[in-house]
């Protein structure tokens, strides 16, 4: 369902990022217990809104990567 912000494709993107994040956690042997898309999506929305307010960017790109054997998430402003 489109979000109140007009469903600009972010929700589909969040689902993809969530899937990648979970897959990476499993690969690293980390627990995914209690990790839900609802909670994860809220976190991404909060990070996105803060970054957009801070940098004035139009879009935020989330990247999933491994650091020190742990799944990490990085938010980058996109002009």
Secondary structure as GFF3:
##gff-version 3
##sequence-region A 1 79
A	DSSP	alpha_helix	10	27	.	.	.	ID=ss1
A	DSSP	alpha_helix	37	55	.	.	.	ID=ss2
A	DSSP	beta_strand	59	67	.	.	.	ID=ss3
A	DSSP	beta_strand	70	78	.	.	.	ID=ss4
###
